[in-house]
């Protein structure tokens, strides 16, 4: 799906009152790929209405009680785990139906939202290419 398609979907859904929240744990200093992702993708997605938050950490650290894997949580009751290859490419997704795991994912989400800052606030310390000012 192109960025334009995704942006259109986000705009339409947010106009209907839906929310798209994303929290990205970001190790600092930023890698070239993360700088690209933020400068190109996150700025566009934020403008479309996605509420992106950043949880910055030092290289080699990870926030307590936050899983070190990607997942999507839909409407707080549908859980999808993302499985990646070593090179970072998406291999598969896994639907999780276990209510206890879904509740756990809600707790992770809430903690990540609490610990993170809005992308626009985070990005203010960088130039347009996400290089430190």
C-alpha positions in Angstrom: 0.0 0.0 0.0 1.4 3.4 -0.9 1.9 6.2 1.6 -1.0 8.0 -0.1 -3.3 5.0 0.3 -2.4 4.6 3.9 -2.7 8.3 4.5 -6.2 8.3 2.9 -7.3 5.4 5.1 -6.0 7.1 8.2 -7.7 10.4 7.3 -11.0 8.6 6.5 -11.0 6.5 9.7 -10.1 9.4 12.0 -12.9 11.5 10.4 -15.2 8.7 11.6 -13.8 9.0 15.1 -11.3 6.1 15.0 -7.8 6.4 16.5 -4.5 5.2 15.2 -1.9 5.2 17.9 1.6 4.0 17.4 4.5 3.9 19.9 8.0 3.3 18.6 10.8 2.5 21.0 13.8 4.2 19.4 17.4 3.6 20.3 19.6 6.7 20.3 21.6 7.7 18.5 19.2 7.2 15.6 20.3 4.9 12.8 20.0 6.0 9.2 17.0 3.8 8.7 15.1 5.2 11.7 15.9 8.8 10.6 14.5 7.9 7.2 11.4 6.3 8.7 10.7 9.3 10.9 11.5 12.0 8.3 9.6 10.4 5.5 6.9 8.2 7.1 6.1 9.5 10.5 5.8 13.1 9.4 3.3 12.1 6.7 1.4 9.7 8.9 1.1 12.2 11.7 -0.3 14.8 9.2 -2.9 12.2 8.1 -4.0 11.8 11.7 -2.0 8.9 13.1 -1.0 9.6 16.7 2.6 8.6 16.8 4.6 8.6 20.0 8.3 7.9 20.5 9.9 6.2 23.5 13.6 7.0 23.3 16.2 4.8 24.9 19.9 4.5 24.9 21.6 2.0 22.6 21.4 -1.5 24.2 18.7 -0.6 26.7 15.0 -1.4 26.6 12.1 0.0 28.7 11.0 -2.2 31.6 7.7 -4.0 31.1 7.5 -3.3 27.4 7.9 -6.3 25.0 10.8 -6.2 22.5 8.6 -7.3 19.6 6.0 -5.6 17.3 2.3 -6.1 17.6 -0.9 -4.5 16.5 -3.8 -4.1 18.8 -7.2 -3.4 17.2 -10.0 -1.9 19.2 -8.3 -3.2 22.4 -9.5 -6.8 21.7 -7.8 -8.1 18.5 -4.1 -8.9 18.8 -1.8 -9.4 15.9 1.9 -10.3 16.4 4.4 -9.3 13.7 7.2 -11.8 12.9 10.3 -10.5 11.2 13.4 -12.1 9.5 16.9 -11.2 10.8 17.1 -8.5 8.1 14.0 -6.8 9.3 11.6 -7.9 6.6 8.1 -9.0 7.6 7.8 -12.8 7.5 4.3 -13.4 8.8 1.7 -12.2 11.2 0.0 -14.3 13.9 -3.5 -13.7 15.3 -3.7 -14.2 19.1 -7.0 -15.2 20.5 -6.0 -15.9 24.1 -7.9 -13.3 26.3 -5.1 -13.2 28.8 -2.5 -12.3 26.1 -4.9 -9.6 24.7 -5.2 -8.1 28.2 -1.4 -8.2 28.6 -1.0 -6.4 25.3 -3.4 -3.7 26.5 -1.3 -3.2 29.6 1.9 -3.0 27.4 0.1 -0.4 25.2 -1.0 1.7 28.1 2.5 1.6 29.7 4.1 2.5 26.3 1.7 5.4 25.8 2.5 6.7 29.3 6.2 6.5 28.9 6.4 8.0 25.4 6.2 11.5 24.0 4.4 12.8 20.9 6.4 12.4 17.7 6.1 16.1 16.9 7.6 17.0 20.3 10.4 14.4 19.7 11.1 15.6 16.2 11.4 19.2 17.2 15.0 18.5 18.4 16.0 17.4 14.9 16.2 19.0 11.5 14.0 17.9 8.5 16.2 14.8 8.1 16.1 13.9 11.8 19.7 15.0 12.4 20.3 16.6 15.8 20.1 20.4 15.7 
